[in-house]
């Protein structure tokens, strides 16, 4: 897959604001500061396109990035950031839930987790939630470059076990620094898009 164009097409907080063109959509979710913006920038091949911030909790809407005029990457607010009020967290949760439960053109969710640590409680809850609704999920383990080579195998084992990843769900190690995992993400996107076009 070659990314020819990308554009933040739609910003939404409710169903009525979602795009209506019925293109395939791929959801990105994960904890605040797991590296969602860096993931988007790396996949789209654009520097600082999605705003990376030293302060987590920046994304507060559903952001629909139209890619190659063909499909959307949908970024949602990160979860688990303590400085966001309980009420705001609840609203974010409802906004994400509404999208996941009602969006028929959602093909797959990329669940971003930090490769360096075992899955947090929020990650496990999110993964189990996606499995409950039988939504195809790809676990993307970010910050792979920050782990020493002799620790990588152990980190992967701990992460897989703490999330209890089902055999049918893919696991991709990813680094926005070295671009490791980007081709694998492209292949996953391509396979869903070619299925849709056949």
C-alpha positions as CSV (number, residue, x, y, z in Angstrom):
1,X,0.0,0.0,0.0
2,X,1.2,3.5,-0.8
3,X,-0.3,6.5,1.0
4,X,-1.0,9.1,-1.7
5,X,-3.2,11.4,0.3
6,X,-4.6,12.0,3.7
7,X,-6.8,14.6,5.2
8,X,-8.6,15.2,8.5
9,X,-12.0,15.1,6.9
10,X,-14.5,15.0,9.7
11,X,-14.5,15.8,13.5
12,X,-17.5,14.3,15.3
13,X,-18.9,13.9,18.8
14,X,-22.2,12.2,17.8
15,X,-23.5,9.8,15.2
16,X,-25.2,12.5,13.1
17,X,-21.7,14.0,12.4
18,X,-20.1,10.8,11.1
19,X,-19.2,10.7,7.4
20,X,-22.0,9.4,5.2
21,X,-20.0,8.0,2.2
22,X,-19.9,4.4,3.7
23,X,-16.2,4.0,3.1
24,X,-14.3,1.4,5.2
25,X,-13.3,2.6,8.6
26,X,-10.5,1.5,10.9
27,X,-10.6,2.6,14.6
28,X,-7.5,3.5,16.6
29,X,-7.9,3.3,20.4
30,X,-5.6,3.1,23.4
31,X,-4.6,4.8,26.6
32,X,-3.6,8.4,26.6
33,X,0.2,8.7,25.8
34,X,0.4,5.2,24.2
35,X,1.5,6.9,21.0
36,X,-1.7,7.1,18.9
37,X,-0.7,10.4,17.2
38,X,2.8,9.1,16.4
39,X,1.2,5.9,15.0
40,X,-1.1,8.0,12.7
41,X,1.9,10.2,11.6
42,X,4.0,7.1,10.8
43,X,1.2,5.2,9.0
44,X,0.3,8.3,6.9
45,X,4.0,9.2,6.3
46,X,3.5,12.8,7.6
47,X,5.3,14.6,10.3
48,X,3.3,16.2,13.1
49,X,0.1,15.7,11.2
50,X,-1.8,14.3,14.1
51,X,-0.7,16.5,17.0
52,X,1.7,14.7,19.3
53,X,1.7,16.3,22.7
54,X,3.7,16.0,25.9
55,X,0.4,16.4,27.7
56,X,-1.9,13.3,27.3
57,X,-5.6,13.7,26.8
58,X,-5.4,16.1,23.8
59,X,-7.9,14.2,21.5
60,X,-11.5,14.9,22.7
61,X,-13.4,14.1,19.5
62,X,-13.7,11.3,16.9
63,X,-11.3,12.4,14.2
64,X,-11.9,10.8,10.8
65,X,-8.8,10.9,8.6
66,X,-9.6,10.2,4.9
67,X,-6.8,8.2,3.4
68,X,-6.3,7.9,-0.4
69,X,-9.9,9.0,-0.8
70,X,-10.6,5.3,-0.1
71,X,-10.9,4.7,3.7
72,X,-10.9,6.3,7.1
73,X,-8.6,6.0,10.1
74,X,-10.7,7.0,13.0
75,X,-8.9,8.4,16.1
76,X,-10.8,8.5,19.4
77,X,-10.0,10.0,22.8
78,X,-7.4,8.0,24.8
79,X,-8.6,6.4,28.0
80,X,-7.2,6.3,31.5
81,X,-5.8,9.8,31.8
82,X,-6.2,10.9,35.4
83,X,-6.3,14.7,34.7
84,X,-9.5,14.3,32.6
85,X,-12.5,14.7,34.9
86,X,-14.7,11.7,35.6
87,X,-17.6,13.3,33.8
88,X,-15.5,13.9,30.7
89,X,-14.1,10.3,30.8
90,X,-17.7,9.1,31.0
91,X,-18.7,11.2,27.9
92,X,-15.6,9.9,26.0
93,X,-16.6,6.3,26.9
94,X,-20.1,6.8,25.7
95,X,-18.9,8.5,22.5
96,X,-16.6,5.6,21.7
97,X,-19.2,3.0,22.7
98,X,-21.8,4.5,20.4
99,X,-19.4,4.5,17.5
100,X,-18.3,0.8,18.1
101,X,-21.9,-0.5,18.5
102,X,-23.5,1.4,15.6
103,X,-20.9,1.7,12.9
104,X,-21.5,-0.9,10.2
105,X,-18.5,0.1,8.1
106,X,-16.1,-0.4,10.9
107,X,-13.8,-3.2,9.6
108,X,-11.2,-3.5,12.4
109,X,-9.9,-1.9,15.5
110,X,-6.2,-1.2,16.1
111,X,-5.8,-1.4,19.9
112,X,-2.6,0.3,20.8
113,X,-0.7,-0.9,23.9
114,X,2.7,-0.1,25.3
115,X,5.2,-2.9,24.5
116,X,7.3,-2.1,27.6
117,X,4.6,-3.0,30.1
118,X,2.0,-5.6,30.9
119,X,-1.5,-4.6,29.7
120,X,-3.2,-2.1,32.1
121,X,-6.6,-2.8,33.5
122,X,-8.1,-0.3,31.0
123,X,-6.4,-2.2,28.1
124,X,-7.9,-5.5,29.2
125,X,-11.3,-4.0,29.6
126,X,-11.2,-2.5,26.1
127,X,-10.0,-5.7,24.5
128,X,-12.7,-7.8,26.3
129,X,-15.3,-5.2,25.2
130,X,-14.2,-5.5,21.6
131,X,-14.3,-9.3,21.8
132,X,-17.8,-9.2,23.3
133,X,-19.0,-7.4,20.2
134,X,-16.9,-9.7,18.0
135,X,-15.0,-6.9,16.4
136,X,-11.8,-7.9,14.5
137,X,-8.9,-6.5,16.5
138,X,-5.2,-5.9,15.8
139,X,-3.0,-5.4,18.9
140,X,-0.4,-2.8,18.1
141,X,2.5,-2.8,20.6
142,X,4.0,0.6,20.4
143,X,7.4,1.9,21.6
144,X,9.1,-1.4,20.5
145,X,12.4,0.5,20.0
146,X,12.6,1.5,23.6
147,X,13.1,-2.1,24.8
148,X,16.6,-3.7,24.9
149,X,17.0,-6.6,22.5
150,X,17.5,-9.2,25.3
151,X,14.2,-8.0,26.9
152,X,12.0,-8.0,23.8
153,X,10.9,-11.7,24.1
154,X,10.0,-11.4,27.7
155,X,8.0,-8.1,27.2
156,X,6.0,-9.7,24.4
157,X,5.2,-12.8,26.5
158,X,4.1,-10.6,29.4
159,X,1.9,-8.4,27.2
160,X,0.3,-11.3,25.3
161,X,-0.5,-13.1,28.6
162,X,-1.8,-10.1,30.4
163,X,-4.2,-9.3,27.5
164,X,-5.0,-13.0,26.9
165,X,-5.0,-12.4,23.1
166,X,-7.2,-14.7,21.1
167,X,-5.5,-16.7,18.3
168,X,-7.5,-15.0,15.5
169,X,-6.3,-11.5,16.5
170,X,-3.1,-10.2,15.0
171,X,-0.2,-8.8,17.2
172,X,2.1,-6.2,15.6
173,X,5.1,-4.7,17.2
174,X,5.5,-1.1,16.2
175,X,7.9,1.7,16.4
176,X,7.3,5.2,15.1
177,X,11.1,5.8,15.3
178,X,12.3,2.9,13.2
179,X,9.0,2.4,11.3
180,X,9.0,-1.2,12.3
181,X,5.5,-2.7,11.9
182,X,4.3,-0.1,9.3
183,X,4.4,-2.4,6.4
184,X,2.4,-5.0,8.4
185,X,-0.2,-2.4,9.1
186,X,-0.4,-1.5,5.4
187,X,-0.9,-5.2,4.6
188,X,-3.7,-5.5,7.1
189,X,-5.5,-2.4,5.8
190,X,-5.0,-3.7,2.2
191,X,-6.4,-7.1,3.0
192,X,-9.6,-5.6,4.4
193,X,-10.0,-3.2,1.5
194,X,-9.5,-5.8,-1.2
195,X,-12.1,-8.0,0.6
196,X,-14.5,-5.1,0.4
197,X,-13.8,-4.5,-3.3
198,X,-14.3,-8.2,-4.3
